[in-house]
Amino acid sequence: MKYKIGIDLGSSYTKGALVDENNKLIEVRCVKTGYDFNRAANKIIDEFKVNYEIQDPVFTCGYGRDQLKIPFISNSEIIALSKAVFDLYKRKCSVVDIGGQDTKYIKINDQGQVDKFKMNRKCAAGTGSFIEEIAYRLDISTEEFNDFAKQATEEVKINSFCTVFAISEIIGMIKNGTSLPNIIIGIYNSIVSRCVEMSPIEDFLVLSGGVPPRHPMIVEQFKKIFHNLENPENSQFLAAYGCVLLNN
């Protein structure tokens, strides 16, 4: 059996999905994109080739979708993600995809078509890089964020929309004695607010992208607002998987 590969070439991470002839997702891989989209994609493909026979071409989406030097078919990341989400839930829904450099809002109708989408590219606030920058300034790992957030006793508010100003605001909070756990939960709530402000969400909500699975407390904060919500397994790989589904 030959297997198909979908690759989502993001600005921060490159994600790969291995799919069998029945469109079943078999395995996933994720590597840092770094400076070379080809290098990242080939690393994923080579890892899959160890145990599987791969079918050409590969199916791509994301920032580097047209940059590969191997046979590929390029796809819209928005359409690919929507395809995978609708294939999973088979119902109309809203999708909030929180990535490393941008956040996307997609509204999918009951036919699986994209009715509306928005993308936040003006500022890193509300994205994975926002968390990484603050973690660097606070000298803690991004993995520690969830543990600190669980200890929060008060949900402080981060008012700044800009990452630079948000960091200054946080430094001021530390100076005034605000606890780190309360600051961290405030950061998570800030990301939730940035996402919710993109567009009204009135139906079933699906959270995707690389940030929610690495930061479960963000999912918990979303659930305080939206009770009808899912963060599916392998949510970071849905767009890569959708690339394959679109080409069958």
Beta strands, then each sheet from edge to edge (+ up, - down):
strand 1: 2-9
strand 2: 13-19
strand 3: 25-32
strand 4: 53-54
strand 5: 58-61
strand 6: 72-74
strand 7: 93-98
strand 8: 103-108
strand 9: 114-120
strand 10: 205-208
strand 11: 229-230
sheet 1: 3+ 2- 1+ 4+
sheet 2: 3+ 2- 1+ 5+ 6+
sheet 3: 9+ 8- 7+ 10+ 11+
end
